[in-house]
Amino acid sequence: MTDDLALLKERVNLRVGLWSILIALAGLGILLISTPIGKAGYARSGVLLEESGAALFIAGVLAVIWELGGKRAFADEVLAKANMSRDLAEAGVDTIVMSFKDHRVDWDILFKNACRLDLFVAWGATWRNTQAEQIEKLLSDPDAKLRVVFPDPEVPHIRESLAARFAMDGEAVKRMINEARDFFQHQKEKASGRGKLEIYFSAVVPVFTFYKFNNKAVLALYNHRIGKMPVPALVCDRDGFLFKFIAAEFEGILADTRTRRVDEEKAADEQARVNPAKA
């Protein structure tokens, strides 16, 4: 099949090349006879033949140039874009933006079409504060389930890694993570506790962050430079391999022995303070 296709391509190229040369030669011939015709007293006919011959000659030359180089370059560009589109489709990428805060990442729509949300973030302060109402609304749904994984603030190498990444000290990192945990527990209390909330601390150092809804996921990168700055983000559909990768990553983190559930721990501690005798 490949040999037949190559043979067909050669035949088409040969035919186009021959016709282009013939057209160019015909134009050149008409140009040559236009001069004596003009000198014989047929000025208008001579001019018409001259212009026609020039047009045919130029068309033939351009056709040869297009056939030899232009068409191949154009075909390569089209194929490159087609392959890129196919790769993006296989990955399930809907949107790629330069900033995680870009309006094309439509969080309202993502929350509207979801009753499940899995997060793996350092602490997500800006995101969770801007989406506080949506999070509370999600947790108000009895069928909703929200699972959040944070880096474990009690693990020294976690504090050191995040402190270096975000240019802050270890105690500030610990405070930010605990505040994030308290935020989600508070949102559940505001939602009357109808939805299910699970909060985990993990000794896995986050190298990127993601938000996995029912049918969509948002993947955001971290920068390696010191300080906060815009980072690219991708929105992907559940039919693509990128969504499946994120889902597998999250389940793998939960199954890791270095990951522990902490919302139950805090609830038990509060119960112990309220009823010390039972504790």
KEKE-3310 file (N, C-alpha, C; in steps of 0.2 Angstrom, whole numbers, plus 5000, padded with zeros to 4 digits):
npx = (5004:5010:5020:5012:5006:5016:5021:5009:5010:5022:5018:5008:5015:5024:5016:5010:5022:5026:5015:5016:5028:5025:5016:5023:5032:5023:5019:5031:5033:5022:5025:5037:5031:5023:5030:5034:5021:5016:5025:5021:5010:4999:4995:4987:4984:4996:5000:4991:4994:5007:5005:4997:5005:5015:5008:5005:5018:5023:5014:5017:5030:5028:5020:5029:5039:5030:5027:5039:5044:5035:5022:5026:5031:5019:5011:5018:5016:5002:5001:5008:5001:4989:4993:4997:4984:4978:4985:4982:4969:4969:4975:4965:4964:4956:4958:4972:4980:4990:4990:4985:4974:4967:4952:4947:4947:4934:4928:4915:4907:4913:4911:4897:4894:4897:4898:4908:4924:4942:4957:4974:4984:4996:4992:4983:4978:4973:4964:4955:4949:4943:4934:4926:4912:4907:4912:4906:4893:4894:4897:4885:4877:4870:4874:4887:4905:4920:4937:4953:4970:4984:5001:5010:5012:5019:5030:5047:5055:5045:5041:5053:5055:5044:5045:5057:5053:5042:5048:5048:5047:5048:5039:5029:5024:5019:5008:5001:4996:4989:4979:4972:4967:4958:4950:4942:4936:4928:4920:4912:4905:4897:4890:4881:4886:4881:4887:4901:4916:4934:4950:4967:4984:5000:5016:5021:5029:5022:5024:5016:5000:4983:4965:4952:4937:4921:4920:4929:4946:4958:4975:4988:5004:5020:5031:5049:5057:5060:5047:5030:5022:5013:5007:5007:4991:4981:4965:4957:4948:4938:4939:4952:4969:4976:4968:4965:4978:4979:4969:4974:4985:4980:4973:4984:4992:4983:4984:4996:5008:5013:5003:4990:4974:4966:4955:4947:4955:4956:4942:4941:4949:4943:4931:4936:4940:4928:4921:4930:4930:4924:4934)
npy = (4994:5006:5007:5008:5021:5029:5028:5033:5046:5050:5050:5059:5071:5071:5073:5085:5093:5091:5097:5110:5114:5113:5123:5135:5135:5136:5149:5156:5154:5161:5173:5175:5175:5186:5198:5199:5199:5211:5220:5219:5226:5223:5229:5229:5215:5210:5216:5209:5196:5196:5200:5189:5178:5181:5180:5166:5161:5165:5159:5146:5145:5148:5138:5127:5131:5130:5117:5111:5116:5124:5118:5106:5111:5118:5107:5100:5108:5108:5095:5094:5103:5095:5084:5089:5093:5081:5075:5083:5080:5067:5068:5074:5088:5103:5116:5127:5138:5153:5158:5153:5159:5163:5169:5159:5147:5141:5141:5141:5134:5122:5118:5118:5107:5096:5084:5078:5081:5081:5086:5091:5100:5113:5123:5131:5145:5157:5152:5144:5154:5162:5153:5150:5150:5142:5130:5128:5126:5115:5106:5106:5097:5082:5071:5074:5073:5078:5077:5081:5083:5088:5093:5086:5095:5091:5085:5086:5087:5091:5103:5110:5109:5116:5128:5133:5134:5143:5154:5156:5154:5138:5137:5146:5139:5128:5134:5139:5127:5121:5131:5130:5117:5119:5128:5121:5112:5121:5125:5114:5113:5125:5121:5113:5100:5090:5085:5074:5075:5073:5074:5074:5072:5072:5065:5066:5076:5090:5092:5097:5104:5099:5099:5089:5086:5078:5076:5084:5090:5101:5105:5112:5120:5121:5134:5135:5146:5157:5164:5170:5169:5170:5154:5141:5132:5118:5113:5098:5084:5070:5060:5059:5054:5062:5066:5053:5050:5060:5055:5043:5047:5053:5043:5035:5043:5043:5030:5028:5024:5035:5044:5051:5052:5067:5074:5066:5064:5077:5079:5069:5074:5085:5080:5073:5084:5090:5080:5074:5063:5052:5051)
npz = (5000:5004:4994:4982:4985:4985:4972:4965:4970:4964:4950:4949:4953:4942:4931:4934:4934:4920:4913:4918:4913:4900:4898:4902:4891:4881:4883:4882:4868:4863:4867:4858:4846:4846:4844:4830:4824:4829:4823:4810:4808:4815:4828:4840:4841:4843:4855:4863:4862:4867:4881:4884:4882:4891:4903:4903:4903:4915:4924:4921:4926:4940:4943:4942:4952:4964:4964:4966:4978:4986:4988:4995:5007:5011:5013:5023:5033:5035:5039:5050:5059:5059:5065:5078:5082:5083:5093:5104:5105:5108:5121:5127:5129:5132:5134:5134:5144:5148:5161:5177:5182:5171:5162:5154:5160:5166:5180:5186:5178:5178:5192:5192:5184:5192:5205:5212:5218:5217:5224:5223:5231:5236:5246:5241:5243:5236:5226:5234:5241:5232:5226:5237:5239:5229:5233:5246:5241:5234:5244:5250:5243:5246:5239:5235:5235:5241:5240:5247:5246:5255:5256:5270:5284:5295:5292:5290:5278:5269:5273:5271:5257:5252:5258:5252:5239:5239:5244:5259:5277:5286:5297:5292:5281:5287:5294:5284:5277:5287:5289:5277:5278:5289:5283:5273:5282:5289:5278:5276:5288:5287:5276:5282:5283:5274:5262:5258:5265:5263:5270:5268:5273:5265:5263:5250:5239:5231:5213:5204:5203:5204:5199:5200:5193:5190:5176:5170:5171:5179:5176:5184:5183:5192:5195:5193:5197:5210:5220:5217:5202:5186:5180:5168:5163:5161:5154:5154:5146:5152:5143:5138:5139:5148:5158:5164:5168:5179:5187:5191:5197:5208:5215:5218:5226:5238:5241:5245:5258:5265:5266:5276:5283:5289:5293:5301:5311:5317:5321:5330:5340:5344:5349:5360:5367:5370:5377:5388:5397:5390:5381)
capx = (5000:5014:5023:5007:5005:5022:5020:5004:5013:5027:5015:5005:5021:5027:5011:5010:5028:5026:5010:5019:5034:5022:5012:5028:5035:5018:5019:5037:5032:5017:5029:5041:5028:5020:5034:5033:5014:5015:5028:5017:5004:4993:4998:4983:4985:5003:5000:4987:4998:5012:5002:4994:5011:5019:5004:5006:5025:5024:5010:5020:5036:5026:5018:5035:5041:5026:5027:5046:5045:5029:5017:5028:5031:5012:5008:5021:5013:4996:5001:5011:4995:4984:4996:4996:4977:4976:4989:4978:4963:4971:4976:4959:4965:4951:4960:4978:4981:4996:4989:4980:4968:4964:4945:4945:4946:4928:4927:4908:4904:4916:4908:4890:4893:4901:4896:4914:4930:4948:4962:4980:4987:5000:4987:4978:4974:4969:4959:4950:4945:4939:4929:4923:4904:4906:4914:4901:4887:4896:4896:4878:4874:4871:4878:4894:4911:4926:4943:4958:4976:4989:5008:5010:5016:5023:5036:5052:5057:5040:5041:5059:5054:5039:5048:5062:5049:5038:5052:5045:5050:5045:5033:5024:5022:5015:5002:4996:4993:4984:4973:4969:4963:4953:4945:4938:4931:4923:4915:4908:4901:4893:4885:4877:4889:4877:4891:4906:4923:4939:4956:4973:4991:5004:5023:5023:5030:5019:5027:5011:4994:4977:4958:4949:4930:4918:4921:4935:4952:4963:4981:4992:5011:5023:5037:5055:5060:5058:5042:5024:5021:5008:5010:5002:4986:4977:4959:4956:4942:4939:4940:4959:4974:4979:4963:4966:4984:4978:4965:4978:4990:4977:4972:4991:4994:4979:4986:5003:5008:5015:4997:4986:4968:4967:4949:4944:4959:4954:4936:4942:4952:4938:4927:4940:4940:4921:4920:4936:4929:4924:4941)
capy = (5000:5012:5008:5011:5028:5033:5028:5038:5053:5052:5051:5066:5076:5071:5076:5092:5096:5092:5102:5117:5116:5115:5130:5140:5135:5139:5156:5159:5154:5166:5180:5176:5177:5193:5204:5200:5201:5218:5224:5218:5231:5221:5231:5226:5208:5209:5217:5204:5190:5197:5199:5182:5174:5183:5177:5159:5159:5166:5154:5140:5145:5148:5131:5123:5133:5128:5110:5109:5118:5127:5113:5102:5115:5119:5100:5098:5113:5106:5089:5096:5105:5090:5079:5092:5093:5074:5073:5086:5077:5060:5070:5077:5095:5107:5123:5129:5145:5155:5159:5149:5164:5165:5168:5153:5142:5143:5137:5141:5128:5115:5116:5117:5100:5091:5082:5076:5085:5079:5091:5090:5107:5115:5125:5134:5150:5161:5148:5142:5160:5164:5148:5148:5149:5136:5124:5127:5124:5108:5102:5106:5092:5075:5066:5077:5071:5082:5074:5086:5081:5093:5091:5085:5100:5089:5081:5091:5089:5094:5111:5113:5110:5121:5135:5135:5135:5149:5159:5158:5149:5132:5138:5149:5134:5124:5138:5140:5121:5120:5135:5127:5111:5122:5131:5116:5109:5126:5125:5108:5115:5130:5117:5108:5093:5085:5082:5070:5078:5069:5078:5070:5075:5067:5066:5067:5083:5091:5095:5101:5104:5098:5099:5084:5086:5072:5075:5088:5091:5106:5104:5118:5119:5125:5137:5134:5152:5159:5169:5169:5171:5166:5147:5138:5128:5114:5110:5092:5081:5064:5055:5059:5051:5066:5065:5047:5051:5063:5051:5038:5050:5055:5037:5033:5047:5041:5023:5029:5024:5041:5048:5050:5056:5071:5077:5062:5065:5083:5078:5065:5078:5090:5076:5072:5090:5091:5074:5071:5057:5047:5050)
capz = (5000:5004:4987:4978:4986:4983:4964:4963:4971:4958:4944:4950:4952:4935:4927:4936:4931:4913:4911:4920:4908:4893:4899:4902:4884:4876:4885:4879:4861:4861:4867:4853:4839:4847:4841:4822:4822:4830:4818:4803:4808:4820:4835:4846:4842:4845:4862:4867:4862:4872:4887:4885:4883:4898:4908:4903:4905:4923:4927:4921:4930:4946:4945:4943:4959:4969:4964:4968:4985:4990:4989:5000:5013:5014:5015:5029:5039:5037:5042:5057:5063:5060:5070:5084:5084:5085:5099:5109:5106:5112:5128:5130:5131:5129:5134:5137:5146:5151:5168:5180:5183:5165:5163:5150:5165:5169:5187:5187:5174:5181:5198:5190:5181:5196:5212:5215:5216:5220:5224:5226:5231:5242:5250:5236:5246:5232:5223:5238:5244:5226:5225:5243:5238:5225:5237:5250:5237:5232:5250:5252:5240:5249:5235:5234:5238:5240:5243:5247:5248:5256:5259:5277:5287:5301:5289:5289:5271:5265:5275:5268:5250:5250:5260:5247:5233:5239:5248:5265:5282:5287:5301:5288:5277:5291:5296:5278:5276:5293:5288:5272:5281:5293:5278:5270:5287:5290:5273:5277:5293:5284:5272:5286:5283:5270:5257:5261:5264:5266:5270:5269:5273:5262:5263:5243:5238:5225:5208:5200:5206:5200:5202:5196:5193:5187:5168:5168:5176:5178:5179:5184:5184:5197:5192:5197:5200:5217:5220:5214:5196:5182:5178:5163:5166:5155:5156:5150:5147:5155:5138:5136:5143:5153:5164:5167:5172:5185:5192:5193:5202:5215:5219:5220:5232:5243:5243:5248:5265:5268:5266:5281:5284:5295:5295:5306:5317:5321:5323:5336:5345:5346:5353:5366:5371:5373:5382:5390:5401:5386:5378)
cpx = (5004:5018:5018:5006:5010:5023:5015:5006:5018:5023:5011:5010:5023:5022:5010:5016:5028:5021:5013:5024:5030:5019:5017:5031:5030:5018:5025:5036:5027:5021:5034:5038:5024:5023:5033:5026:5013:5019:5025:5011:4998:4995:4994:4984:4991:5003:4996:4991:5004:5010:5000:5000:5015:5015:5005:5013:5026:5020:5013:5026:5034:5024:5024:5038:5037:5026:5034:5047:5039:5024:5019:5028:5024:5009:5011:5018:5006:4996:5004:5005:4990:4987:4995:4989:4975:4979:4985:4972:4964:4972:4970:4959:4960:4954:4967:4979:4988:4996:4983:4973:4965:4956:4942:4944:4940:4926:4919:4905:4907:4913:4900:4889:4896:4898:4902:4920:4936:4953:4968:4984:4992:4996:4981:4974:4970:4963:4953:4946:4941:4933:4925:4915:4903:4907:4909:4894:4888:4895:4889:4874:4875:4875:4885:4899:4917:4932:4949:4964:4981:4996:5007:5015:5020:5029:5041:5054:5052:5040:5047:5058:5050:5041:5053:5058:5045:5041:5049:5048:5045:5038:5027:5020:5017:5008:4998:4993:4987:4978:4969:4964:4957:4947:4940:4933:4926:4918:4910:4903:4895:4888:4881:4880:4885:4882:4897:4913:4928:4946:4962:4979:4995:5011:5025:5023:5027:5023:5023:5005:4988:4970:4954:4941:4927:4920:4927:4940:4956:4970:4985:4999:5014:5029:5043:5059:5057:5053:5036:5024:5016:5011:5004:4997:4983:4971:4958:4950:4943:4940:4948:4963:4976:4974:4964:4973:4983:4974:4969:4983:4986:4976:4979:4993:4990:4981:4993:5003:5010:5009:4993:4980:4968:4960:4946:4948:4957:4947:4936:4945:4947:4933:4930:4940:4933:4919:4926:4935:4928:4930:4945)
cpy = (5006:5013:5011:5018:5032:5033:5033:5045:5055:5053:5058:5071:5077:5074:5083:5096:5097:5097:5109:5119:5117:5121:5135:5140:5138:5147:5159:5159:5159:5173:5181:5178:5184:5198:5205:5202:5208:5222:5224:5222:5229:5222:5228:5219:5206:5210:5212:5198:5190:5197:5192:5177:5175:5180:5170:5157:5160:5161:5148:5139:5145:5141:5126:5124:5130:5120:5107:5110:5120:5122:5108:5105:5116:5112:5098:5102:5110:5099:5090:5098:5100:5085:5082:5092:5086:5072:5077:5083:5070:5062:5072:5084:5099:5114:5123:5136:5147:5156:5155:5153:5166:5164:5162:5147:5143:5138:5136:5135:5122:5113:5114:5110:5095:5090:5079:5080:5082:5084:5089:5097:5108:5118:5129:5140:5154:5158:5146:5148:5162:5159:5146:5146:5143:5129:5123:5124:5117:5103:5102:5100:5085:5070:5068:5073:5075:5079:5079:5083:5087:5090:5091:5090:5098:5085:5086:5093:5092:5102:5114:5114:5116:5128:5138:5137:5142:5155:5161:5153:5143:5133:5142:5144:5130:5127:5138:5133:5120:5125:5133:5121:5114:5125:5126:5113:5114:5126:5120:5110:5120:5126:5112:5101:5088:5082:5078:5074:5074:5074:5074:5075:5070:5069:5066:5074:5085:5095:5098:5100:5102:5098:5094:5084:5079:5071:5079:5088:5097:5105:5110:5117:5123:5128:5135:5140:5154:5165:5167:5172:5167:5159:5145:5133:5124:5112:5104:5088:5073:5058:5054:5056:5055:5066:5058:5047:5054:5059:5046:5041:5051:5048:5034:5036:5044:5034:5023:5028:5030:5046:5046:5054:5060:5074:5073:5063:5071:5082:5074:5069:5083:5086:5075:5078:5091:5086:5071:5064:5051:5045:5046)
cpz = (5000:4997:4982:4979:4984:4975:4962:4964:4966:4952:4944:4949:4945:4930:4928:4933:4924:4910:4913:4915:4901:4893:4898:4895:4880:4877:4881:4871:4859:4861:4861:4846:4840:4844:4834:4820:4824:4825:4811:4803:4812:4827:4841:4847:4845:4853:4866:4867:4867:4879:4889:4886:4889:4903:4909:4905:4912:4926:4927:4926:4938:4948:4946:4950:4964:4969:4967:4976:4989:4992:4995:5007:5016:5016:5022:5035:5040:5041:5049:5062:5064:5065:5077:5087:5086:5092:5105:5110:5110:5119:5131:5132:5128:5129:5137:5138:5149:5159:5171:5182:5177:5165:5158:5154:5168:5175:5188:5184:5176:5187:5196:5188:5185:5202:5215:5213:5220:5219:5227:5225:5237:5247:5247:5239:5242:5229:5228:5240:5238:5225:5231:5242:5234:5229:5243:5247:5235:5238:5253:5249:5244:5246:5233:5238:5236:5244:5242:5250:5249:5258:5267:5280:5293:5298:5287:5282:5267:5267:5271:5261:5248:5252:5255:5241:5233:5243:5254:5270:5283:5292:5297:5284:5281:5293:5290:5276:5281:5292:5282:5274:5285:5288:5275:5276:5289:5284:5273:5282:5291:5279:5275:5286:5279:5265:5261:5259:5267:5265:5272:5269:5270:5262:5255:5242:5231:5220:5203:5204:5201:5203:5197:5197:5190:5180:5166:5173:5174:5181:5178:5186:5190:5193:5196:5199:5206:5216:5217:5208:5192:5180:5173:5166:5160:5158:5151:5151:5149:5149:5136:5141:5149:5159:5168:5171:5179:5190:5195:5198:5209:5219:5221:5226:5238:5246:5246:5255:5269:5268:5272:5281:5290:5297:5301:5312:5321:5324:5330:5342:5348:5350:5360:5370:5374:5378:5384:5394:5396:5382:5382)
residu = (MET:THR:ASP:ASP:LEU:ALA:LEU:LEU:LYS:GLU:ARG:VAL:ASN:LEU:ARG:VAL:GLY:LEU:TRP:SER:ILE:LEU:ILE:ALA:LEU:ALA:GLY:LEU:GLY:ILE:LEU:LEU:ILE:SER:THR:PRO:ILE:GLY:LYS:ALA:GLY:TYR:ALA:ARG:SER:GLY:VAL:LEU:LEU:GLU:GLU:SER:GLY:ALA:ALA:LEU:PHE:ILE:ALA:GLY:VAL:LEU:ALA:VAL:ILE:TRP:GLU:LEU:GLY:GLY:LYS:ARG:ALA:PHE:ALA:ASP:GLU:VAL:LEU:ALA:LYS:ALA:ASN:MET:SER:ARG:ASP:LEU:ALA:GLU:ALA:GLY:VAL:ASP:THR:ILE:VAL:MET:SER:PHE:LYS:ASP:HIS:ARG:VAL:ASP:TRP:ASP:ILE:LEU:PHE:LYS:ASN:ALA:CYS:ARG:LEU:ASP:LEU:PHE:VAL:ALA:TRP:GLY:ALA:THR:TRP:ARG:ASN:THR:GLN:ALA:GLU:GLN:ILE:GLU:LYS:LEU:LEU:SER:ASP:PRO:ASP:ALA:LYS:LEU:ARG:VAL:VAL:PHE:PRO:ASP:PRO:GLU:VAL:PRO:HIS:ILE:ARG:GLU:SER:LEU:ALA:ALA:ARG:PHE:ALA:MET:ASP:GLY:GLU:ALA:VAL:LYS:ARG:MET:ILE:ASN:GLU:ALA:ARG:ASP:PHE:PHE:GLN:HIS:GLN:LYS:GLU:LYS:ALA:SER:GLY:ARG:GLY:LYS:LEU:GLU:ILE:TYR:PHE:SER:ALA:VAL:VAL:PRO:VAL:PHE:THR:PHE:TYR:LYS:PHE:ASN:ASN:LYS:ALA:VAL:LEU:ALA:LEU:TYR:ASN:HIS:ARG:ILE:GLY:LYS:MET:PRO:VAL:PRO:ALA:LEU:VAL:CYS:ASP:ARG:ASP:GLY:PHE:LEU:PHE:LYS:PHE:ILE:ALA:ALA:GLU:PHE:GLU:GLY:ILE:LEU:ALA:ASP:THR:ARG:THR:ARG:ARG:VAL:ASP:GLU:GLU:LYS:ALA:ALA:ASP:GLU:GLN:ALA:ARG:VAL:ASN:PRO:ALA:LYS:ALA)
# end
